[in-house]
Amino acid sequence: MTRRILIVVENLPVPLDRRVWVEATTLKAAGYEVSVICPMGRGWDAPCEEIEGIHIYRHPAPPEAHSGAVAYAREYWHAIKAWFRLAKVVRRERGFDVIQGCNPPDLIWLLALRYRLSGVRYMFDHHDVCPELFEAKFDKKGLLWWVMRIWERITFATASVSMATNESFRRIAIERGGMAPEDVFIVRSAPRVETFLPGPGDASYRKGAKTVLGYIGVIGQQEGMDLLIAAVEHLIRDLGHSDLHVVIVGFGPELPNVEADVAARGLSDYFTFTGPLYGEEMLAAMNAIDIGVAPDPKNAMNDISTMNKVMEYMTLEKPLVQFDLTEGRASAGEAALYARANDPRDFAARIAALIDAPEMAREMGRKGRARVLEALSWDFSAKQLLVAYDRIFSKIEK
């Protein structure tokens, strides 16, 4: 029996979504037939195409909502209609036995319920804790927070199997979601170490500076870019580390505000904003840096989330500085220095400590890559991914 999977993503196009892409290609290599429904964007605008054997169906993406129930309702309603329309196409052209829903939002269970009577099972790929994400964005709970708790509970109730990105997410699936422990598998986000290789990088990104800091990831409301800019200002103007440059790789709705903040502080000469980079271009930029930074502030969401950027710095043998977050520490261990929660001056002090002790920084980088190779690389996650799919197909085939 050919095992057929439909992966549904709402907030990023594929293959830009790195976790989804590595999952899809791993499943394809294991003999599964994989289709994906996702939005268009960032140059990935073909409504239908096949890449590396993965069949991708895309729909136009609405403007991302950042505030207000009406804006979110509009975004999600647009996505839901597209899921149902394209799922019919995939069902006719390719077929599927499992729907893998990648949140946010916690609404893909609507599509899963539509096909449940046809014997299709739901695999929940838990990317974000949506109630905590709402709280981090808007600094409150309120009615919409409770709505998201309800959606989350329905998501877990609909799922036959769930994949968690770390131990904290697994506990939520079991304790808050009511899932059986044997149906929840930890599939960590991690780069492929055979392609994510340390190297000299492109020296032009250094702008002649003695020390280069690097950030890669989304530039949104909850990533702490304001704290990073304040830390860099303190590092340059108060701690005397002016022979410095900062490379910011990524995109997001807050990018114009971040660039404006940098300019207002008179720091534009110290920053390079590359926009989104992929593949070899991304590696050329990130290999040019000396220290990775993860300024995600401590809040209900970030404290229990595994940040892709942390794993990527470690894989590229870069020491890093982050705030002291539960899952951040669980990932990085001795590869990072940890600043007091949401304190940009202490964040700057941790960076300064790495600049002033280059041999310690290099050793931290070596420990980080070794940690990835020994326990955290995608090779380990791939095994768990395939075990999770064996579990869900055993429920179909028995």
N, C-alpha and C positions, 0 to 999 in steps of 0.2 A: 504493500500500500504506500503510495506517495503521500508524504506529509506536507500539507499546504498551509501556509501562514499568511495572514494579512496583518501588517503592522500599521497602526494609525497614529499619526503625530499631528498636533495642532499648532505648536508654537515655533517650529523651525523647519525649513526645507531639508530634504534628504538629497544628497549625502552630507550636507553641511552639519547636521546633528551627528556629532562624532560617536556618541554612545550607540545611537540607533544604527548607524552605518556599520560599525564593527560587529554589532549583534547580527545584522542582516547578512553580512558577508560570511560570518562564522557559520550561521545556519545553512546558508547556501553551500558552503564547502562540505558540510556534514550530510548533504543530500536532500535538504528541504527545498521546496519551491516557495519563494518569498516574494510577496507583493507589498507595496507601501503606498499609503495615502498620506499626503502631506501638503502644506501650502507652498506656493511659489515664493520666490524672493532671493535676493543677493546673487542674481545671475542664474539661478536655477529656475527657469521660467517655462521650460517645455512642459506642456500639459501631460505628456505621456512619453516615457523613454525607458530603455533598458541599459543599465550600467552594471558591468561585472555580473550579469545574470540576474540582477534584481530588477523587477518590473515596478516602475515608479509612476504613480498617478498623482498629478498635482492640481490644486485648485487655486484661483486667485485669493490672495490673503487680504483681509480688511486691515485698516490701520489698527495697530495694537492699542488696547485700552490701558490707561494708567490711572484713571479715577472715575468714579461714578458708576452706579448700577446700570444705567442705561447704556453706557459705552461698553461695559463688559457683556451685557445681554446682546448687544448688536454683534460684537466680535464672535461670541460663542454660537449664536444662532446661525450666523454665516457659515461657521465651521461645521456645525451639525448637519445643515442641509447638504453641504459638500460631501461629508462622510457618507450619508445615505445614498446620494446620487452616484458617487464613485464606487461604493461597495457593490451596487448592482452591476456595474460594468466589470469589476474584478470578479464577481461571482460568475458572471456569464463567460468571461474570457479566460480566467485562470482557475477559479474555484478557491475555496479556503475552508479549512477544518478548525482553525483557531484564529481568533482575533487577538492581537497583542495591542493593548492600549497604553500609550505613553503619555502620562500626564505632565503638566497641567493642560486643560482643566480636568477635574474628576467627573467627566460627563460622557466618556466613551462607552460607559456601561449601557447607555441608551442604544447604541448600535449593537452592542453585544446581546442585549435582550431581544432585539429584532430578529437575530439569527439563531437564538437559543433553541427555538422549537425545531429548527432544521438540524440540530445536533452539534452546532458550532459551540466550542468552549471559549471562555475568556481568560486570557493571560494578562494580568495587570503588571506593567513595568513601572514601578514607583519611582519616578524621577524627582519629584518635589513633594513636600508636605504642604498641601495647599492651604489649610487653615493657618498654619504658621507663616506661610508666604504672604497671605493677606495681612496678617498682624504685622509682619515686618515692613510691608509697603505702607500701611496706613496708620501704624502705631495705635491700633485699637482692635477691639473684637466686634461687638455689635451684632446686628441681625445677619448681615452677610457672612460673618464668621461662622455663625451657627448653621447657615445654609450650607457652607462648605464642609462643615463637620458631617452633615447629613449626606451630602454627595459622597464624601469619603467612605462613610459607612456602607452606602449602597454599592460603591465600587468594590469593596472587599467582599460584600455578600454575593455579588455577581460573579466574581473571579473564582475559577476553579483552582488556579495556582497564581502565586504572586512572586515577583522578583524585587528584592530590596537592594539598595545600593550600599547599605552598611548595617551594622548591628542595631543601631537606633531605629532605622526604618523597619527592620524585621520585628522589633518589639512593638512598634505601632501596629503593624499588620496583625500581630497575634493578640495584643492586649486591647487596642482600640478598635481594630477591624474584626476581631473575632475569628480569624483564620486559624486552622489547625497548624501547629508548628511544622508538621511534615509536608505542608503545602506552601511553605515560604522559603525561598532560596536566596542567598546573598550573591548577587552578581554585581561586583564592583565595577565602576567606570575606570578604565585604565587604557593607556595607549598600547599599541603593538610595539614591543621593544625591538623587533627586528627592523622596523622602519623609523622609529622615533629615537634616533641615534645622536649622542653628543658629537660635537665637531667644532671647528673654529668659528663658524658663522660668517656673516657679512660684516666686515669691520667698519663699513660706512655708517652703520647704525650707531656706532660708538661716538661719533662726532669728536673724536680726539680726546674724550674724557678718560680719566684714570679709572673711574668706577661707573658701571652701567647697571641700572635697575631695570627690571622687566616685568610687565603685567600682560597677561593674556586672558581674554574672556569677555563676557558680556559687560556692557557699560550701562547699567540700569540704576534703578532707585535704591536697591538694597545691596549693592556691591561695595560700598564704602569708598568710592573714589574721592569724595570730599575729605575723608580722613587721610587718604594717601597724599593728596596735594598739600594738606596742612603739615603732614609729616615731612614731606620733601622741603617745604619752605623752612621748617625748623632746622632740618639737617643742614641746609645751605647757609642760612643766615645766622643761626645761633650756635650750631655745633661745628662750624668751620669746614664743612665738607662741600666746597663749591666746585671742585673738579669732578663733576657728576653729570650724568645724563640719564633720562628716563624714557624707555621705549614702551609705548602703550599699543598693544596689538588687540584689535577687536572692534566691535560695533555695538550699538544699542541706543535706546531713546534718549539717554542722558549725555551722549557724546557732545552735542553742542554746548550744553551747560558746563560740562567739565572743561572743555577748551576755553570757554569764557572765563571760568574761575581761574584757570592757569594764567590767562592773559591779564586779568584784573590784579593778580598778585605780582605781576612783572616776571613771571617764570617761563615765558614761552620759549626762550633760548635753551632751556633745560629739558624740554619735552619734545618727543617725536610721536605723533599719532599716525600710525600706519594704516588704520582702517582694518578690515578683515583680511587676513592672509591665510593661505591654505598650503598644505603639502610642503614642498621644498622651500617655498618663499617664507612660510611661517617658521620652519626650522632654521633658515638663514638668519632671521631676526632674533629668535629666542636663544640660539646658540651664541649670539654675540654678547649676551648679557652676562653679568657676574653674579647677580643676586635676584631671585624671584620675590615678588611681593604679592601677598594675598590679604588685602585690607578689609575683607568681609567683616562687618561689625558683629559683635556678639549679640544675638537676639534668639528668639524662640526657634526660628527656622535655621539660621546659619550654624547654631551650636550643634545641631544633630545632622547636618548635611556634609557630604563629602564633596569637596570642590575639585573639579577637573584640573584646574590650574595647578593645584598642589601636586597632584600626581604627575603632571607634565613637567614641572620644574624638577621633581625628583628623578624622573626618567632621563632628563637631559643633564643630570649630575650637577644641578644648581642648588646651593643652599637657599633657604628662604626665610622670610619673616612673615608672621601672621599673628593675629590676635589669638588669645588662648581659648580655643573652641574645642569642645569634647571630641568631635569626630576629626577635626583638623589635627589634633595631637595624636589621635589613634592612627591616622594615615602617615603623618610625617615623622613621628618619633624624634630621633636625634638629628634629623635633617633640617630642622627649623629652630629658630629662636622665637619665643612667644612673648608678645607685648601684653600689657594690662588691657583689659577689655575696653575697646573704643577710645583709647588714649593715644592721639597722634604723636604726642611728644615722646612717649615711651616707645612707640613704633619706630620713631626716628632714632632713638637711642639704641634699639636692637640692630637697626641697619648700621649705625655707626660702629657698633661692636664688631660686626662682620667685616666692615671696611678696615678697621684697625687690626684685625687678626686674620690676615689672608690665608695662612696655613690652616687655621681652624675652619675657615669657610670652605676651603677645598676639601678638607676631611669630612665635613658635614655633607657636601655634595656627593662624595664617594659613598658615604653611608646611605644616602637617600636612594641612589641608583641601585645599590646592593639590596636594599630593602624591597624595591620594586621587583628586581630579578628573582629574589628568594621567596616572595610571598604575595606580591600585589599586582603583578603584570596581568595583561589580558589573557595569557595562557591559563592562569588559574581561574579567572572569571569565565572563560569559554567553557571549561569543564562543567561549571555550575549551571551555565546557560543550557547546555545540552542535557544535563540531568533534570533541570526544571521542565524542559520540553518532553523528555521521556515520561516524566510524571503526568503531565497533562494529557499526553496521547494515550497513556495507560488507562485513563478514565474514559477516553473515547472508544478505545479498541476492545475493552473487556466485555 
